[in-house]
Amino acid sequence: MTNSNGSTGGTPSIEAYPDGPLIVRGHVEIVDSDGLVIEPQRRTVALCRCGASLIKPWCDGTHKLSGFRTDPVDHD
């Protein structure tokens, strides 16, 4: 399967890591607040959820130092 950017891969997925970033796998279009498309450099990227990353929208690991915590999700 070839995606619109020419890369191959399956269905895109997004996984929320506890107390960490969103891991995005596969081709997805990431758009900034001005409507400009941000081209990821890899097929798997980590998006910041804590707001403290110096390289937003990408995660730089700052959540570990900032004490960022997510609430457990009840899937029942």
C-alpha positions as CSV (number, residue, x, y, z in Angstrom):
1,M,0.0,0.0,0.0
2,T,1.4,3.4,-0.9
3,N,0.2,6.5,0.9
4,S,-0.2,10.0,-0.6
5,N,3.3,10.9,0.5
6,G,4.8,7.9,-1.4
7,S,5.6,5.9,1.7
8,T,4.3,2.4,2.4
9,G,2.5,1.4,5.5
10,G,-0.7,0.2,7.0
11,T,-3.5,2.0,8.7
12,P,-2.3,4.9,10.8
13,S,-2.6,4.6,14.6
14,I,-2.2,6.9,17.6
15,E,-1.4,5.5,21.0
16,A,-1.4,7.6,24.2
17,Y,1.6,6.6,26.4
18,P,0.8,6.9,30.1
19,D,2.5,10.1,31.5
20,G,4.0,10.7,28.0
21,P,3.5,11.6,24.4
22,L,1.1,10.5,21.7
23,I,2.9,8.0,19.5
24,V,1.7,8.3,15.9
25,R,2.4,5.5,13.5
26,G,1.8,5.6,9.8
27,H,1.0,8.5,7.5
28,V,-1.2,11.2,9.0
29,E,-1.5,14.8,8.0
30,I,-0.3,17.1,10.9
31,V,-1.5,20.7,10.5
32,D,-0.3,23.6,12.6
33,S,-2.5,26.4,14.0
34,D,-2.0,28.4,10.8
35,G,-3.2,25.6,8.6
36,L,0.2,24.7,7.3
37,V,1.1,21.0,7.0
38,I,4.0,19.8,9.1
39,E,5.9,17.0,7.4
40,P,7.2,14.4,9.8
41,Q,10.7,13.1,9.1
42,R,9.8,9.6,10.2
43,R,6.8,7.2,9.9
44,T,6.6,7.0,13.7
45,V,6.6,10.2,15.6
46,A,6.0,11.3,19.2
47,L,3.7,14.3,19.8
48,C,4.0,16.4,22.9
49,R,1.1,16.3,25.4
50,C,2.7,18.1,28.3
51,G,3.1,21.4,26.6
52,A,6.7,21.8,27.8
53,S,8.6,20.5,24.8
54,L,11.1,22.9,23.1
55,I,10.5,21.3,19.7
56,K,6.7,21.2,19.6
57,P,4.7,19.6,18.2
58,W,7.3,16.8,18.7
59,C,8.1,15.4,22.1
60,D,11.6,16.0,23.5
61,G,11.2,14.0,26.7
62,T,10.6,17.1,28.9
63,H,7.5,15.4,30.3
64,K,9.8,13.3,32.5
65,L,11.3,16.4,34.1
66,S,8.1,18.5,34.3
67,G,6.1,15.9,36.3
68,F,3.4,15.6,33.6
69,R,0.9,13.0,34.6
70,T,-2.1,11.6,32.8
71,D,-5.2,10.4,34.6
72,P,-5.9,6.7,34.2
73,V,-8.7,6.1,31.7
74,D,-11.5,3.7,32.7
75,H,-12.4,1.7,29.5
76,D,-15.5,0.0,31.1
